[in-house]
Amino acid sequence: MRSDRVGARRQADVVICGGGLAGLTLARQLRLEVPAAAVLVLERTTRPLPDACHKVGESTIELGAHYLAHTLGLEAYLRREHILKNGLRFFGGDTAGTFGERPEIGPSEPPVIPAFQLDRGKLERDLRAMVEAEGVTLVEGAMVEAVALDEGSSGSAAPGAHTVTYRDAAGASHTVAARWVVDAMGRRRLLQKQLGLRRPASNPQSAAWFRVAERVVPADLVAPSVRAWHARDVGGSRWRSTSHLIGRGYWVWMIPLSTGFTSLGVVADAAAHPFASFNTPERARAFLRAHEPALAARLEDVAFADFRAMPDYSYLSERVLSAQRWASVGEAGFFVDPLYSLGGDFLGLGNTFVAALVADDLSGHLDPAKVDELNAFLYETSRDALRTTSGNSAIFAHARIFAAKLWWDFFHYWSFFAAYFFQQLWKLDLREHHAVRAIGHRYDALNVVAQRVLETWAELSPERLDGRRAFMPLPMFPSVLADQHLALTEPRTPEQTLAKMAGDVQTAEALVRELVVLALRDLGPALARRFGEVARLDTLGFVPSDPRVVADDLPRRARVEALPPIARDMERALGRTSSSVATSALLAAALDGARAASSADSAA
């Protein structure tokens, strides 16, 4: 170990500014993967840390959980000290009505791939002890004041020294030389601001969150006499989910924590619900009374242990990795949205890229082109994720449309983003990695169309499309979607992974076409043309003779046999809308509208 020279000569191979979750997990990863590196972590807060800590980011999904459990080797610890999660769960429908009658979307049994609900105070306290035991130098009470970057330190040239100035708990100033500087200080974003790299995100949403010192679960909101609702909770594991209560323009989260606390939060679109309507404890309670009365009643006599509110929380950055040997990880780089708990995913992916680049550098093989390639991947996937989690205000009001969105979003996530990490594709050479990004670009283009179709469908829907299914399993077994989830557990060579991704794009195209058919049949002939105008279906290359549309117009038995698997699966999960007009005729009207809109744009 080389950590002794950090204190003696005031220098380190990697100085990590910030000892929260991002900084501590990176420090552990560096000790595991680059054991020769001297690592120094500078953290403002000091121990003792409480078990329960008020930090957002308690919920993980597949990629982030895989990073913690397997990349960092923490699976046994997580299973022992935190809560094994039961997926993402959503309750839509009439938010003012009886909670037990609201449509439920979520897993019918615990997922095969584990994820976890994290009590951040406990985790970060334990990680501090772990990294110190592993040879990391951790300085607590250290307030980073400045970072001076050596602009000549890039590529294969002999690196100069960055310098980090910090003030210790006693007020004394110190300077440490660093080969690499990593900003992990969260929303302080020192390097991003210093270098002018912040990019705004077109996601005008705000949030407020709080914890209560007791367990609050969906079952509390449904009378015991509603036996059918409670009977769906096979094994009594529904409470382990991250539960989302969704309504027009907002959603509320419920996350159980291992310390017995429950994390709750309100997230709202600014156009539908001004930040001032829920930005204090009293206003948050009033918001819940107005929009989620069952939960408000459960919390009426329960004290908030803490409270925090944040307006306009999303932001991006085009550069978080640099061949000048600096990086921004976690929220110090960018933050998309909490809807699908993607924060831990991007934290794990960013840390993994940094560890790989530090290893290349210390072995004398740092390639600026590789740095740019991995940085571009982060930027493109974060921008795509922002598109996925934005513009959902109207969709939340329609549980069936939201369930259709989840089918697309989860397929997209499991087929590309999660598969990329599980199969370690960042290790590919530049040519092969370019091929991966090319597949990602195809997904990006499809995602733009899919989200536009879903948003248009929701905006034009004359009434809530709820009530056809009391429970919509996600993923449904068996189904194409469930197969994609299980495929993450199957090891593949890079060549096999690329081939599978290329084939999955074709299934993704079929899934987007199915979204169009579902929307047209629900909206009917009166709105088909308008749907085509707004959703711009001409960009899909859809024609009335498309095999998917022709199949829909066949007699029942022939129709079922002709449908692609993804269409059959979605119909089983979401139900089929009856229509007096053939699907081909609905599509023809929609395409007329799309062409008219394109002509008008061209004339303008």
TABEL-V817267 format. One record per residue. RES is the residue in one small letter. OMEGA is omega as a letter, one per 20 degrees, with the letter a starting at -180 (* if undefined). Layout:
res->[RES/RES]
omega->[OMEGA/OMEGA]
This chain:
res->[m/r/s/d/r/v/g/a/r/r/q/a/d/v/v/i/c/g/g/g/l/a/g/l/t/l/a/r/q/l/r/l/e/v/p/a/a/a/v/l/v/l/e/r/t/t/r/p/l/p/d/a/c/h/k/v/g/e/s/t/i/e/l/g/a/h/y/l/a/h/t/l/g/l/e/a/y/l/r/r/e/h/i/l/k/n/g/l/r/f/f/g/g/d/t/a/g/t/f/g/e/r/p/e/i/g/p/s/e/p/p/v/i/p/a/f/q/l/d/r/g/k/l/e/r/d/l/r/a/m/v/e/a/e/g/v/t/l/v/e/g/a/m/v/e/a/v/a/l/d/e/g/s/s/g/s/a/a/p/g/a/h/t/v/t/y/r/d/a/a/g/a/s/h/t/v/a/a/r/w/v/v/d/a/m/g/r/r/r/l/l/q/k/q/l/g/l/r/r/p/a/s/n/p/q/s/a/a/w/f/r/v/a/e/r/v/v/p/a/d/l/v/a/p/s/v/r/a/w/h/a/r/d/v/g/g/s/r/w/r/s/t/s/h/l/i/g/r/g/y/w/v/w/m/i/p/l/s/t/g/f/t/s/l/g/v/v/a/d/a/a/a/h/p/f/a/s/f/n/t/p/e/r/a/r/a/f/l/r/a/h/e/p/a/l/a/a/r/l/e/d/v/a/f/a/d/f/r/a/m/p/d/y/s/y/l/s/e/r/v/l/s/a/q/r/w/a/s/v/g/e/a/g/f/f/v/d/p/l/y/s/l/g/g/d/f/l/g/l/g/n/t/f/v/a/a/l/v/a/d/d/l/s/g/h/l/d/p/a/k/v/d/e/l/n/a/f/l/y/e/t/s/r/d/a/l/r/t/t/s/g/n/s/a/i/f/a/h/a/r/i/f/a/a/k/l/w/w/d/f/f/h/y/w/s/f/f/a/a/y/f/f/q/q/l/w/k/l/d/l/r/e/h/h/a/v/r/a/i/g/h/r/y/d/a/l/n/v/v/a/q/r/v/l/e/t/w/a/e/l/s/p/e/r/l/d/g/r/r/a/f/m/p/l/p/m/f/p/s/v/l/a/d/q/h/l/a/l/t/e/p/r/t/p/e/q/t/l/a/k/m/a/g/d/v/q/t/a/e/a/l/v/r/e/l/v/v/l/a/l/r/d/l/g/p/a/l/a/r/r/f/g/e/v/a/r/l/d/t/l/g/f/v/p/s/d/p/r/v/v/a/d/d/l/p/r/r/a/r/v/e/a/l/p/p/i/a/r/d/m/e/r/a/l/g/r/t/s/s/s/v/a/t/s/a/l/l/a/a/a/l/d/g/a/r/a/a/s/s/a/d/s/a/a]
omega->[a/a/a/a/r/a/a/a/r/r/a/r/r/r/r/r/a/a/r/a/a/a/a/r/r/r/r/a/r/r/a/a/r/a/r/a/r/a/r/r/r/a/a/a/a/r/j/r/r/r/a/a/a/r/r/r/a/a/r/r/a/a/a/r/r/r/a/a/a/r/a/r/a/a/a/r/a/r/a/a/a/a/r/a/r/r/r/a/a/r/a/r/a/a/r/a/r/a/a/r/a/r/a/r/r/a/r/r/a/a/r/a/a/r/a/r/a/r/a/r/r/a/a/r/a/r/r/r/a/a/r/r/a/r/r/r/a/r/r/a/a/r/a/a/a/r/r/a/r/a/r/a/r/r/a/r/r/a/r/a/r/r/r/r/r/r/a/a/r/r/a/a/r/r/r/r/a/r/r/r/r/r/r/a/r/a/r/r/a/a/a/r/a/a/r/a/a/r/a/r/a/a/a/a/a/a/r/a/a/r/r/a/r/a/r/a/a/a/r/a/a/a/r/a/r/a/a/r/a/a/r/a/a/r/r/a/a/a/a/a/q/a/r/r/a/r/a/r/a/r/a/r/r/a/r/a/a/a/a/r/r/r/r/a/r/r/a/r/a/a/a/a/a/r/a/a/r/a/r/r/a/r/r/r/r/r/a/r/a/a/r/a/r/r/r/r/r/a/a/a/a/a/r/r/a/a/r/r/a/r/r/a/a/r/a/r/r/a/r/r/a/r/r/r/r/a/r/a/a/a/r/r/r/r/a/a/a/a/a/r/a/a/r/r/a/r/a/r/r/r/a/r/a/a/r/a/r/r/r/a/a/r/r/a/r/a/r/r/r/r/a/a/a/r/r/r/r/a/a/r/r/r/r/r/r/r/a/a/r/r/a/a/a/a/a/a/a/a/a/r/r/r/r/r/r/r/r/a/a/r/r/a/a/a/a/a/a/r/r/a/a/a/r/a/r/r/a/r/a/a/a/r/r/r/r/a/r/r/r/r/r/r/r/a/r/a/r/r/a/a/r/r/a/a/r/r/a/a/a/a/a/a/r/a/a/r/r/r/r/a/r/a/r/i/r/r/i/r/r/a/r/r/r/r/a/a/r/a/a/r/r/r/r/r/r/a/r/r/r/r/r/r/a/r/r/r/r/r/r/r/r/r/r/r/r/a/r/a/a/a/r/a/r/a/a/a/a/a/a/r/r/r/a/a/r/a/r/a/a/a/r/r/a/r/r/a/r/a/r/r/a/a/a/r/a/a/r/r/a/a/a/a/r/a/a/r/r/a/a/r/r/a/a/a/a/r/r/a/r/a/r/r/r/r/r/r/r/r/r/r/r/r/r/r/r/r/r/r/r/r/a/r/a/*]
